[in-house]
Amino acid sequence: MPSTSRHGPSPGTPGDGHEAAPRGDRGARRRRLPMRFLLPVLILVAMIAMLMLRGYVHSEILADHRVRPEAATDEVPQKILDGGPVIDTRSGRTASLRVPDHRLVLTFDDGPDPTWTPKVLDVLKANHAHAVFFVTGTMASRYPDLVERMVKEGHEVGLHTFNHPDLSYQSKSRIDWELSQNQLALEGAAGIRSSLFRPPYSSFADAMDDRSWPVTQYVGTRGYITVVNDTDSEDWRKPGVDEIIRRATPEGGKGAVVLMHDSGGDRHQTVQALAEFLPRLQARGYEFQNLTEALDAPSANTPVTGLDLWKGKAWVFLVQASERITDILVVGIAVIGVLVFTRFGMMLLLSALHARRVRREDFRWGAAPVTEPVSVLVPAYNEAKCIENTVRSLMASEHPVEVLVIDDGSSDGTARIVEDLRLPNVRVVRQLNAGKPAALNRGLANASHDIVVMMDGDTVFEPATVRELVQPFADPKVGAVAGNAKVGNRDTMIGAWQHIEYVMGFNLDRRMYDLLRCMPTIPGAVGAFRRTALERVGGMSDDTLAEDTDITMALHRDGWRVVYAEDARAWTEAPESVQQLWSQRYRWCYGTMQAIWKHRGALVERGPSGRFGRVGLPLVSLFMVLAPLLAPLIDVFLLYGVVFGPTQRTIVAWLGVLAVQAVCAAYAFRLDKERMIHLVSLPLQQILYRQLMYVVLLQSWITALTGGRLRWQKLRRTGVVGAAPGAAPGAAPGAVAQQSASRQRVSPAGNERRPVG
């Protein structure tokens, strides 16, 4: 992982600079920061918008048989109650029309439906019959090709509102909106407007009452003719083919407007009845025509051009895009569900096995404990606020150490502060600013011992940390050891969220990776290496911004074991602002991607390298890159479900995922002997923090795919952490002073922590 220290990159590294965040550039960087968020945030907003649009056009359409309470008919003219099914209230008129004898106008409501509408159209075409389709805006937007086919095959299309509300209970503005949105869908689907309208839940003309009549009058003022019906097949009841035909057939050769449905459920009886009904009545002299054909009137469908046409096409395009994007998101939520539960299951099982193994009384790393002195490398760049506490904590170590502070061109007197301490076994090595990997390699060349501990200049060790960190080297197969980084400044909300993240990631993920022998990262804040192992792989590399991940993967490929020492604790100060957190995690995400790409050849190699490539790289890619990228879908679909339903099941499902996370977090806190009180912020962490990590990861992907380059940026430390939480009274000041923060970073899903500069 990129380490917590703030170094400028070596020449030629992706950081492309010799200093860490030069002061003269900070103001410009702050001004540019919103642009970093802009594209990922826009993508997230667009994704939510597409999902909301999809939910909107999929809003539930109730069946036409909804029962309404009876209302008076005092305001309805008698000629309307006694008249025909075509009601014209345009331009102040109050007229009704009937269909002439031996003419039938088949009408189909609630479509188009992708399953049943094509079958209905096929039957009509086979029998050379025309009909009127009263479509809803939601369905027309989703299946525009079917509306276009209706028009091309000579049928008329009418409006049935956008999402099928009972207009008798709606305001005039809502009625206008339903009509305009319905027309917009028609314009986009088939390039036409229609003057025909059928209200949802309508029936016969004599069923008009004082609630529905004002709606009929009002839509007339908007230029629409209201069409009800003479015969109702009641096909929605599925009464059987013969009964549908009987109810649809008018008496005595009269003309009629016949009500049927091509959507809203299983319509196989409607299709079967239609196939018999058409030839049977045609044999009796009936013609099946559009409404305007039957009334010998101009067509109700008129073409649209210009801006109205393009507005309609834009609407249909957006709806179609939302359908496709939602299909992709549904796959994504399924993938993240599998990843989340797989990861949590693996963490709980394998971390329990790991803890059981290393906590046995007879557990030993080797025949004898490691007691020989070790070299501690402290790369430092402008760590004046922190370096004294860091060095003094090492002086309180229970294990013999040689301390090398490698000053990487600091301009704040870091090296002088260490020299003025005049502490035994502490040396300062100065170099021009060359980046953290170069500083570590310089320290390695000057180290006196075979075991090398690496930490950051803003990290504080406990007295037992070094001793616990080096004990695994009693096993000659161990090449590196990861310690346990802890967040000291957990009294802020962001600090508490990172505390949960660190404990879950370090304590469970590292245990899991340890047992699987594919730990991806030795944290820069607290790690130890066998010197011969480092030399065999060429030392620290500046190929990536995540030099600690890079070196860890290289050690795996060289056949070394990398293990986790839970009691080797290091205290760090986590970023306290969103901007600093962003800078840290952005670099870590990008560096991790670089390391995965660099070591991709392990996928096809043999031996230890191949094992890591086929086990470690997929797990890291899935749990540290793909899972965090998809994790916000959990919250996006929570929002979708709350708005569009089923609300209760959606909330229960989300709470179920949260409960699983809470169980894992509680178990990790128990293993780490942490207070459970910090878990109260877990729900908020999942809602807010996860989105920030998503934006960071998405921005890292964009940077990688576009060939962008990142600059190293020095995180500002406050030095507010003064003692390790729970430290015993009287503990050595340096041992528990957790001055300035580690940059230890943690993956958005609680995976590996990476200091990211």
N, C-alpha and C positions, 0 to 999 in steps of 0.2 A: 504494500500500500504506500501511497505517497506518505511521507512521514510528516510528523507534526512540526518539524523544524521548518523555518522559512528560508529557503535558499534560492538564489538565482540559478537558473539552469546552466549547465555546461554549454559551451559554444556548440551549436549544431543540434542541440536537443529540441524537442517540440516547443519548449518554452520560448526559444528564440530571444535570448537576452542574457546579460551578464549579472544583472542585479534582480533581487526580488522586489517587485513592485516599486520602482523608483518613485521617490516622493513627488517629483514633478509631474508624474503621470497619474497620481491618485485622483485628482479632481476630474480629469478626463474620464478615468475609469468609472467614477461614481456617476458621471453624466451618461456614460454608455450602459450602465448596469440595466436600466429598464429595457434596453434593446435585447439584452440576453433573454429576458423573460418573454419578450413580445411574441416571437414565433411559436415557442412551445405553448404559451398561454392561449394564443389564437387557435392552435390546433386543438387544445383541450376544449375551448369554448365552442369551436365548430363541431367537435364530436358530440358535445352535450346538446347543441342546437339540433343536429341531425337526429339525435335520439328523441328529443322532445317533439320534433316535427313528425317523426314516425309514430310516436305515441298519440299525437294529435289526430293524424289521419287514420289511426287504428282505433279511435275512440269507439266505444260500444254503440251499436245500432240496435235499438229495441225492435221487436217484432211489431207488425202492423195490427196485431190483435189486442193492443193495450186497452184496458177498460177505463173509460173516462166517466166521471159522475154525470148524471143527466143535468141538462141545463134548459132553461126556458127558450122558446122560439119566438118571443114577442117581437124582436127586432128584425126577424128574417121575413122578407117579402113572400107572400103566399105563392107568387108565380115562380119563385125559386124553389120552394118546397115541393111544388107540383110539377116543376119543370124537368129539363133533361140534365145529363151529367156534365155538360160543358157550360160553364158559368163565366160570362163576360161582364166585368165591372170596370172596364177601361173607359176613360174619358167621361166618367159620370154615368155610364150606362148601367142598367140592371137587366140583363138578358140571359136567357138560357137556351141551349140548343140540344136537339136530339139527333142521333145518328139515323139516317134514312133506313127504311126496311131493307132486309137482306144484305146489310153491310155490317160487318163486325170489326171493331177496333180492339185488337188484343193489346193490353197494356201490361207491362212487367215492372214491378217495383223493386227497389233496394239494391239493384246491381250497379255495375257489372260484377259478376262473380267468375273467377278464373276457371272454375270447374263446370258450372251449370249454364252460364251465358253462352259459351260456344256451342253447347249442345242444343240450346233453344234456337240459336241462329241457324244451326245446321238444319233443324226441322223446318223452320220457316223458309229457308232457301230451297229445300227439297220440294216444298209445296207451293212455291212462288207466292208467298204471303208476306205482307208487310205488317209492322206492329209499331207501337210506341213504347220506348224504354224510359221510364222515369228513374234517372240515376241519382245517386247521392254524390256529393262532391268528394267525400272520402274515398269511395270506391272508384270513381272516375279518375281521381288523381293517381291511384295505385295501379289501375289497369287501363291506361289510356288507349292501348292498341285495340281493346274490345269496343270502346266508344267509337273509335275511328272506323272499325269494321261495320258497326251498326249504320253509320252514315253512308259508307260506301255501298252497302247493300240495300239502300233505299228506305231504311227505317227512320222514323222521327225519334228525337231524343228530347225529353222534358226534364225539368228540375224537380228534385224531391228533397231539397235543402242540402246543406253540406253534411251535417252529422245527425240528421233525423230527430230533432227535438219536436215536441208538441208545441206548435206555434201559438196555440190558443192561450198559452201561459207565458208568452215571451213579449218583450217590449218591441216597439217599432224598430229601434236601432238593431236589436238582435235579428229581427226578421230581415232587415236590409243586409245585414252581414251574412246571414245564411244564404240569401239569394245571390249576393255578389260573389261569394266564395264558390258557390255551386257553378255560377257562370264562368268564373275564372278557370275552374277545372275543365269545363266543356271547351273553352277557348283553347286551352293548352292541349287537350286530348284530340280534338277533331277540328279545331279552327272554326267553330260555329257558336252562335248564340241561339237560345231558344226562348219562345214566348209562352211555352206550355209549362204549367206548374201543377203539381199534385201535392197537397199538404200531407205530411205523415199522419197516420192514424185516421185518415179520412174514410168515408163510407159512401152511402147513397146521398143524393141531393136532399131527400126528405129527412136526412139525419142532421142537416145543418141547424145549428143552434146559435144562441146569443154569444157564445164564446168563439165559435169558428167563423161566423159570418163577418165580424169586423176584420178578421184576417183576410178573408176573401175580398172584401172591399178594398183593403189597403194594398194588397198585392196587385189589384187591378190598377190602382193609381201608379204603380211602378211598371205597368205595361204588360202584365201577365194575364193569361186566361187560365182559370182554375178548372181542372178536369177531375171529376170523381168517377163514379162507375154506375152501370145498370145492373150487371150481374157480378157476383163475387164467387169465384171458384173455391175459395177457402182452402186453397192447396197447401197453405202453411200447416193445416191440421193433419195432412197426409191421410185423408179419408178413403183413399183408393182411387184408381184410375176412373172407374165408372162414375163414382160420385163427383169427382172433379168435373167430368164432362157434363153430367146432368146439371150441376149448379151453374156452369158457365154458359149453357145453351139458353138463349132467349125464347120466349113463347110466341107462337103464331107468326113466325117469319119476321119479327120485328128486328130492327137494328139495335146494336148495343155496344157499350164500352165495357169490355170484360177485364176484370182484375185478376192478375196472376202474379207470380213472383219468380224471379230468376236468381235470387240470392237470399241470404238470411238463414241458411240451413240446408238440409238434404232435400233436393228438388228433383229426385229421380222420378217420382210419381207425376210431377208437372210435365217433365219431358215426355214420359210415356203417354200421358193423357193428350198432350199437344199433338203427338204423332198420329193419334186416332181421331182427335177432334177436327183437325184441319181437313183431311180428305172427306170425312163424314159430312161436315156442313157444306163443304164445297159441292159435294154431290147433291145437296139440297138447294143449291143456287146461291149460296152466300159468297160474298167477296170479303177477303181479309185485307184491309187497307190501313194506311196511316190515318190519323184523325183529320188532317186537312184534306186528304184525298177523299175521305168519306163525306166531308162537308163541302167539297168542291171549293175550297178556300186556298189562298196562297200558303206556301210551306211555312211552318212555324220556325224552321231552322234557317238562319241567315249567316252567311260567311262573315268572318271578322278579319280585318287586316291591320297593318300598322302596329302601333304601340300596344293595343289591346291583345293582339295575337302574340306578340313577343312576351308580354307579361304572363299570359297563360302558359306559353311554352317554358318560361323560366320557372314558373310554379311547378309544373309537371316534372321538369328536370330535377328540381330540388327534392321533390317527393321521391322520385325514383332513386336519386342518390342516397337519400336517407334510408330507403329500403335496403340498398346494397351495403351501405356502411353498417347498418344495424345487424345485418346478417354476419358481417365480419366481427362486429363487437360481441355478438352472441357466441361465436366460436371462441373469441378471446376470453369471455367470462367463463366458458367451460374449461379452457386451458388454465386460467389462473386458479379456478377452483381445484383442479387436479393438482396443480403445482403447490398451492397453499397447503392442502391437506396431506399431500405426499411429504412435503418438507416438514410440516409439524409432526407428522407421524414418525418420520425418520429421526428428527431431533429428539423427540421424547424417548423413543426406544434406544437409540444409540448413545445419547447422552447419559441415560440411566445405566447402560452397560459400562460406559467409560468411567463414570463416577464410582460404580461398584468395583471396577477393577483397580483403579489407582488409589482408592481409599481402603483397600484391604490392609490389615495390619502387617501381613507378610509381603506386601508389594515392594519390590526393589527394582530400580532401573538397571542395576548391575551388581557385580559381586561386592563392591565397596563404594561408599559415597564419594562424590567428587569434592576434593578439598584444596586442590592446587589453585593458585591465584589466577585471576582472569583479567583481561584488559577490557575496560569499558570505554567505548568510543562515543563522544558527545559532539556531533556536528552542530555548530552554532552560527547563526547569522542574525546579528542585531538582537541578541537575547539579554540585554542588560537588565531588564526587569526580573528575569527569571533565573539567570545562570547561577547565581550564588546559592539559591535554595536547591537547585538541581545538584550542584557539586557537593554541598554539605550533606544532602541526603545520601550520596554515595559514600561519604566519609563515615557515616553511621552504619555502613553495611556490616552484617555479621559474617560476610565472606571476604577474604583478602582480595583487594582490587587494585589495579593500576588504572588511573583515570587519564584519558587523553581528550582534551577539549580542542577540537579542530575549528579554529576561527576562520570562517570562509569569507574573509574580506569585510567584516563588520565595520560599520561606521559609527557605532554608538559606544565604543569602549568595552565591548564584551570581553575581549582577551585581557585587557588591563585589569578588569574586575577580578578575574580568576587569578591572575598573577599576584595581585595585591593580597589575596587570601593566604598565600604562602603555606598551602596545605601539603602534607607529605603525600608522595605517590600521585601527585596531580601535575600533569604537564600540559602546556599550551603549544599547539602546533598552528602556526599562522600560514595562510595562503591567500593569494588573490582570489576574488570571487569566481568560483568555477562550478558551483552547483553541489547539491548534496551527495550524489554518487561519487564525485571526485573527492569530496571531503572525507567520505567514509573510506575510500581506497587509500587516501593519504594516511588516515589514521591506522588502517590495517597494516600499511608498510612500516609504521613506527611502533606497532604494538609488540609487546614482549612475550605474550603468552599464547598458548594454542587454542584457548577458548576466548571468543570475542563477544562481548555484550554490546548491543547498539541501542541507544536511546536518543530522545530528542532533547534539545536544550531548554525546553520548557516543561519537562516532565520530572516528577519527583518519585523516587523509589522508597519503599518501606525497608527497614533494616534487613528483613529476610528475603527481599525480592531477588537479589543476585544469587543467593544460595539456592533458592527454590528453582530459579531459572536454569542453573547449570547442572542440576542433578541428573537429568535425562542423558547427559553425555557419558554417563557410566556405561551406557549401551553403545558400543562402537558403531552401530548402524545409524545412530541418530546424527544428522548433520545440522539440524537447526531446531530451535525451541521457541514457541510463541508464548508470551506472557499474557497477563490479564490486565488490560487497561481499564481504569475506572474513571468515571466523571466526578470531579469534585464539586463543581459549581452547579449543583442540581436544584438550587432553590428558585430558579426561574422556570417558566413554562418550557422554553426551548431546552434548557438544561435537563429538566426532568424527562422530556421526550428522548433526548439523547442518552440519558442514563438507562432508560428502559431498553433502548436500542443496543447499547453497549453490552448490558448484562445478558440480554437474549442472544445477541450475536456471538459475543466472545464465549459465553458460558455454554450455550447449547450447540451453536454451529461449529465451533472449534472442536468440541468433544466429538461431534458427528464426523467431521472431516478427519480428526485424528484416528478414529477407529477405521475409517475407510481408506486411510493412508493417502489422502489427497488434499491436505490442507493448502489452500491457495495463497495464504499470505502470512508472513511473519510481520507483525505490526512494527512500524518504525519506532514507536514509542517504547516498546519493551520486547526485545528479541535477542536471542543469542545464537552464535554460529560456531561450528568447528572450522578453524582456520584452514585446514587442508581442504575441506569441502568448498569453501569460498574460492580458494586458489584453483581448484580443479575446474570450476565453471567460469573462471576469468574475473572474479570479483564483482563489485557492484557495477551495473550497466546504466548508462544514461540514454538507452534506446527508448525508454518510455517515461512517462511522468509518474508511474507507480513502480519505482525501483524495488520496493520491498516485495510486491507481488511478482515482479519479474524475476528476482533472485530466488524466491521460493519455488516458483515453477521450474527454474533451471536446476535447482537441487533435486527436485523430484525426478526430473528427466535423467539426472546423473546417478540415480539409484539410492539416494539418501532418504532416510526417514525424517519426517518433520512432525513434531509432537507438540502438545499443549500442556503447559504447567499452570494449573489453576491458581496456585498460591503465590505465584510470582506477580504481585500486584504493583501497578504503576498508576499514580494519580495525575490526572490531566485536567486542564480547564477547557471545556468545550466552547465553541463559538456561542456568543450571547446575542447575536443579531441575525436576522434573516440574511442580510447581505454577506456576512462573514460565513454563515453556514452554507449559503449558496456557493461561494468561492471555493470552500473546502470540498464540498461534495461533487461539484462540477469537475474539478481536477481529478478527484479520485475515480469518478465514473469513467472519464475519458482515459485515464491511465490504465484502469483495469481492462478496458476494451483493447487498448494497445497491447497489453501483456498477453491477453487471450489470442489476439491475432499473431503476435510474434511467435508464440509457441504452438500454433495450429498444426505444425508438422508432426507433433506427438501423436496425433490421431491415427497415423498410418505407420508409426514406428513399432519396433518390437521391444521386448524387455521392459524395464521400469518406465522408460519414456512412453512406450505404448500404453502401459497400464494407466499411467496418469492421464494420457491423452484421451483414452476411451472411458475413463471414470471421472477424473477430476475436471477436465475441461467442460464436458457436458453439464456436470452439476453446477459448476461456477456460472456457466452461461445461462442455465435455466433459473437458478436460484438468485443470482446476483445481477443479472442483466434483464432477462425476459420477465421474470416474476415482478420485479419492481416496476417495469414498464407497463405491465398489464394490471397491476394491483388497483389503480384508481377506478377500474371498471366496476369494482365491487361497490364503490360509493356512487358512481354514475348510475348504475342500475338500481341502487337504493332510491335515488332521487326519481328515477323513471317510475319505479313501482309505487312510490308514495303518491306521485301525481296521477298516474294512469291506472294503478291497481295491478294485481290485487294487493292492496296496501298492507293488510295484516300479515299475509304470508311473506311479503317482501321484508317487512321489518323483522319478523321472526327469523328469516333466513340470515339477514345481516347480523342480528344479535347472536345467531348460532356461530357464525364465523368469528365474531368478536369474542365469544365465550371460549372457542378453541384457542385463540390467540392469548386470552387471559390465562388459560390453564398453562400454556407453554411459558408465558412470562412469569407466572407465580412459581412454577417449578424451577425456572432459571434463578429467580430471586432466592428461592429456598436453598438451592445448591450453593449460591454465592453468599449466603447468609446476609442478604440485604433486607431492609425494612419494606414491607408490602405497601406502605402508605403511598409510595410514589406511583403505584399502579392505578390510582384513582384518575390519573390523567390519560390512561390508555385509550378510552373511547375518543377523546378529542385528538389524540395523536393519530389515530387511524383516519379521522375525517380530514384534518388539516395537514399534518406532517407528511402523510402519504402523498398528497397532491404536490407538495413542494418537491419531494424526492422524484416524483414522476416528471415534473418540469425539468429538473436538473438532468435526469437521465435522458430525456428526450432531446434536450439541448446538446448533450454529449454525443448522441447519435447524429444529430444534425451536423455538429462540428466534424465528426469522423467522416461522414458521408460526403461532406462538401470540401474536405481537405483543409479545414480551418486549423489554426494553430493557437495554442493557449500560452499566456504568459504566467510565470510564477507570480503569486501574489502573497505578500506577507500578511498574515492575520494579526490584527491588533490584540494584544493580551492585556488584561487588567491587573493580573496578579492578585485577584481577590480571594483565591482559595488559599487558606492558611494552614489547614490541618486536615488530615484524612478523616472522614466521617467515622466516628467510633474509635478514634485513636486513643490509646491508653494515656492517662495523665502522666506527664513526665517523659514522654517519648522524645527521642532526639529531635531537635527542631528540624534538621534537614531531612530526617526520615519521614516526617509526616507533612512537611510543608508542601502543599501541592501547588506550587506557584504555577502560573501560567500554563496554559492549556496545551494539552496534546492536540495534535490536529487529527487525532485518531478519527477516522471516519468510519461510518457504518453504512452498510448498504441500505437502501430505502426499505427493503423488506426485513431489515434486522439481520442481515448477513454480515460479511466480514467488515470490520472497521478499518478505515484507511485514513491515515493522516494525509491530508492533501495539500499541504502547503498553503 
